[in-house]
Amino acid sequence: MVHCIFVGPVKDARLQGMLEDLEKRLLRLWRVDVQTVPEDIRSLEKALEKRRGTLVSLDPKGRGMDSLAFAKWVTSSSEDL
């Protein structure tokens, strides 16, 4: 299962549409759980407590991967995909 946890509300309608499209694409391959939590550390910690597996945080300052590399990494490193 893929768990997507978004921190804070999505205020931009275009971004919301992109997220909905991403969810539809993921649903073709895996079971998906999408959740939005408030912008506070306790809410995020609580959401993460219920999940198991590898945590991936998307951060503009993080290690870069293109879509193909990310898909290969997700598929090869996941226990239940």
N, C-alpha and C positions, 0 to 999 in steps of 0.2 A: 504494500500500500504506500502511496505517496501522500504525505501530509504537507500541506502548504499553510504556513502561518504568516499572516501579514500583520505588521505592527502599525497601528493607527488606521484611521479611515482613509479610503481612496477617494480623494476629492475631485480629481480630474476625470471627466467622463471618457476621454480617449483612453486613459490608462485602465479604467474599469473595463472598457470593452476589450482591451488587449488581455487583461487577466481572465476574462470570461472565455476568450478564444483559447488561451493557454489551457484552461481547465478542460475544455472540450477536446483538445488535442491529447491531453494526458489520459482522459477517460477512454480513448480508443485503445490504450495499451495497459493501463493499470487502474486499480481502484484508487480513488482520490478523495481526500478529505480537505476541504478548504475552510479556514477559520481566520477571522480578523479579531485581534485583541487590542485593548487600549494601549496607549503609549506609556506604560509603566512597567518596570522590571518584574514586579510580582505577578502581573497578569501573564507576561511572557513565560516566566518560570512555571506557573501553574499549567499553562498550555503544554509546555515541554515535558513536564512530569509524566503526562499520560502517554507519551510517545516513546517508541523504542527504535533503535537503528542509528544510522549515521546522520548527524546534523550538518546541513549545508546552509550557510548564510551567504546570501547574495549581497556583496558590498563592492562599490565602485573602486575601492582601494585594495580589494582582494586579488588573489591569483586569477589571471584571465584564462578563460576557456571559450572557444567558439561553440556553437550549438551541437555540432557533430561530436566534438571531444566530450562535452558535457553528457550527451546521450550515451556515449560509450562508457563513460565513467559510472553513470547511474546504473546502467544495465549490469556492468561487471562487478560493481561493489555492493549491489543489493542482495539481501538474503532471500527475499520473497517475490522477486520479479521474474 
